Amino acid sequence: MKLIPAMDLMDRAPVRLSKGDFTARTDYETGARAALESFRGAGADIAHVVDLDGARAGEPRQHDFIASLTDIMPLQVAGGFRTLDQVGRMLVAGARRVVIGSLALKDPTLFAEMLNSFGADAITLALDVRLTNDGAMVATHGWAETSGQTLDDVVSNFPRIRHVLVTDIDKDGMLAGPNLALYRSLAVTYQGLEIQASGGVSSLDDLAALRDAGLAGAIVGKALWEDRIQLTDGLSVAGR
């Protein structure tokens, strides 16, 4: 399993939000370039970078700045991508993968076209879920609403998809441990997919549990930024 260190950016500066709430923001002193250099120095293969300004605006807002960081290490970039041109520009700028979330629900035809145009290895489908009696329901609109579709409904629409990032929104930023039952189920159900877990990781034990569950990757943000996990230790436990 790959440990994927995460960095969220607002106005070019690293921050963290709690449950996606822009009013619940923590600012960090370390700059974006220095952070990525430390990730690379520790041995990480790829980093997850989120343009929060773009996510809020519905279009990329920090393209040039993020493009300037792609020389440091491979990046998986999220935040406001809505068109083929936006995705293509980010990939040409050097990103390894671009993350697409709610667009896949709103315009599945366009999302399928992105997969066809750029290839399954260049696109990550990001699904924010909330567990209900009806299953893992996919949330939209900044986690405020459910889409009425389950994770299974969405994934089954895209047979070409390879990379899927799943966030349990009740766990994200809480440092309360990941939803292991959810991720174990996904690893069994979707053995042909590269499932990335996001949300709740707070310890090396959490990483070990996700590794043993068969996940392809675990995105870790707050626990690294607040020194609850040292990246070198985490990489060792995860298996890089």
C-alpha positions in Angstrom: 0.0 0.0 0.0 1.2 3.5 -0.8 1.1 6.2 1.8 0.2 9.3 -0.1 0.9 12.5 1.9 -1.6 15.3 1.4 -1.4 19.0 1.1 -4.4 21.4 0.8 -3.7 24.8 -0.6 -5.5 28.1 -0.2 -3.9 31.2 -1.7 -0.7 29.1 -2.3 -0.4 28.2 1.4 -0.9 24.9 3.1 -4.0 24.6 5.3 -6.3 22.0 6.7 -10.1 22.0 6.9 -12.3 20.0 9.2 -15.0 18.0 7.4 -14.5 20.3 4.4 -15.7 23.4 6.3 -13.9 26.5 5.0 -14.6 28.2 8.3 -12.9 25.5 10.2 -9.4 26.2 8.8 -5.9 25.6 10.2 -2.9 27.4 8.7 0.6 25.9 8.7 3.9 27.7 8.6 5.6 25.3 6.2 5.5 26.4 2.6 4.1 24.3 -0.2 7.5 23.7 -1.9 9.3 22.9 1.4 6.5 20.5 2.3 6.7 18.6 -0.9 10.5 18.5 -0.7 10.2 16.9 2.7 7.7 14.4 1.4 10.1 13.4 -1.4 13.1 13.3 1.0 11.2 10.9 3.3 10.7 8.6 0.3 7.1 9.2 -0.8 6.3 8.3 -4.4 3.5 10.7 -4.9 1.7 13.5 -3.1 -2.0 14.5 -3.1 -2.4 18.3 -3.6 -5.8 20.0 -3.3 -6.6 23.4 -4.8 -9.2 24.4 -2.2 -9.7 27.8 -3.9 -10.5 25.9 -7.0 -12.8 23.5 -5.2 -14.8 26.4 -3.8 -14.9 28.3 -7.1 -15.7 25.3 -9.3 -12.7 25.9 -11.5 -8.9 25.6 -10.9 -7.6 28.8 -9.3 -4.0 27.8 -8.5 -3.0 26.1 -11.8 0.2 28.0 -12.4 1.4 27.6 -8.8 0.7 23.9 -8.6 2.3 23.5 -12.1 5.4 25.0 -10.6 5.5 22.3 -8.0 5.4 19.3 -10.4 9.2 19.3 -10.7 9.5 18.2 -7.1 7.7 14.9 -7.2 4.7 13.2 -8.9 1.4 14.9 -7.9 -2.2 13.8 -7.8 -4.1 17.1 -8.1 -7.7 17.9 -7.1 -9.8 21.0 -6.9 -12.4 22.4 -9.3 -11.6 20.5 -12.5 -14.7 20.6 -14.7 -13.6 20.5 -18.4 -11.4 18.5 -20.7 -9.2 21.5 -21.2 -8.6 22.1 -17.5 -7.6 18.4 -17.0 -5.4 18.4 -20.1 -3.6 21.5 -19.0 -2.8 20.1 -15.6 -1.5 16.9 -17.0 0.6 18.7 -19.6 1.9 20.8 -16.8 3.3 17.7 -15.2 0.7 16.3 -12.8 0.6 12.5 -12.6 -3.2 12.3 -12.1 -6.1 14.7 -11.9 -8.9 14.1 -9.4 -12.6 14.4 -10.5 -15.4 14.2 -8.0 -18.9 15.5 -8.3 -18.6 16.0 -12.1 -18.8 12.3 -12.5 -22.3 12.3 -11.0 -23.5 15.5 -12.7 -22.1 14.7 -16.2 -21.1 11.1 -16.4 -20.8 11.4 -20.2 -18.1 14.0 -19.8 -16.3 12.1 -17.1 -16.3 9.0 -19.4 -14.8 11.2 -22.1 -12.0 12.2 -19.8 -11.2 8.6 -19.1 -11.1 7.9 -22.8 -9.1 11.0 -23.7 -6.4 10.8 -21.0 -6.5 7.2 -19.9 -7.5 5.5 -16.7 -4.1 6.0 -15.1 -4.4 9.8 -15.4 -7.8 10.2 -13.7 -8.8 9.5 -10.1 -12.5 9.3 -9.3 -13.1 10.9 -5.8 -16.2 9.9 -3.9 -17.2 11.4 -0.6 -19.5 9.0 1.2 -21.7 9.0 4.3 -22.8 5.6 5.7 -26.6 5.2 6.0 -29.0 2.3 6.3 -29.1 2.3 2.5 -25.3 1.9 2.2 -22.4 4.2 1.4 -24.2 7.2 -0.1 -22.2 9.7 -2.2 -22.3 13.2 -0.9 -22.2 16.4 -3.1 -22.2 20.2 -2.7 -19.4 20.4 -0.2 -20.7 17.3 1.8 -23.9 19.1 2.6 -26.2 16.9 0.4 -26.4 13.3 -0.6 -26.7 12.5 -4.3 -29.2 9.7 -3.9 -26.6 7.3 -5.4 -24.6 4.8 -3.6 -20.9 4.3 -4.2 -21.7 1.0 -6.0 -24.1 2.9 -8.3 -21.5 5.4 -9.3 -18.5 3.1 -9.8 -20.6 0.7 -11.9 -21.2 3.5 -14.4 -17.5 3.6 -15.4 -16.0 0.3 -16.3 -12.7 1.9 -17.4 -12.0 3.5 -14.1 -8.9 2.4 -12.2 -8.2 4.8 -9.4 -10.9 5.6 -6.9 -10.4 7.8 -3.8 -13.0 7.2 -1.1 -13.5 9.6 1.8 -15.8 8.8 4.8 -16.8 12.4 5.4 -17.7 11.7 9.1 -14.1 10.7 9.6 -12.1 13.2 7.6 -10.0 15.6 9.7 -11.2 14.0 12.9 -8.1 11.9 13.7 -10.5 9.3 15.0 -9.4 6.3 12.9 -10.5 5.3 9.4 -13.7 3.4 8.7 -12.1 0.0 8.4 -15.3 -1.9 7.8 -16.0 0.3 4.8 -12.5 0.0 3.3 -12.3 -3.8 3.9 -15.6 -4.2 2.0 -14.4 -2.0 -0.9 -11.1 -3.9 -1.2 -13.0 -7.2 -1.5 -15.7 -5.9 -3.8 -13.5 -4.0 -6.2 -10.3 -6.1 -6.4 -9.6 -4.8 -9.9 -9.5 -1.1 -8.7 -6.8 0.9 -7.0 -8.8 2.1 -3.9 -7.3 5.0 -2.0 -8.6 5.5 1.6 -9.0 9.0 3.0 -10.1 10.3 6.3 -9.4 9.6 10.0 -5.9 8.1 9.9 -4.2 9.1 13.1 -1.6 6.4 13.9 0.7 3.8 12.5 -1.8 1.2 13.7 -4.4 2.8 11.4 -2.0 2.5 8.5 -1.3 -1.1 9.3 -5.0 -1.9 9.4 -5.6 -0.3 6.0 -2.6 -2.1 4.6 -3.9 -5.4 5.9 -7.4 -4.6 4.5 -5.9 -4.6 1.0 -6.1 -1.0 0.1 -3.9 0.4 -2.7 -3.3 3.7 -1.0 -4.0 5.8 2.1 -4.1 9.6 1.9 -2.8 11.1 5.1 -2.9 14.8 5.8 -3.6 16.1 9.3 -1.8 13.4 11.1 1.4 14.2 9.2 1.0 18.0 9.5 0.5 17.7 13.2 3.3 15.3 13.8 1.1 12.4 15.0 2.8 10.3 12.3 6.3 10.7 11.0 6.3 10.2 7.3 9.3 7.9 7.2 7.7 5.6 9.8 4.4 5.7 8.0 5.9 4.8 4.7 7.7 1.8 6.4 4.5 0.5 7.9 2.4 1.1 4.7 5.0 -0.7 2.6 5.8 2.6 0.8 
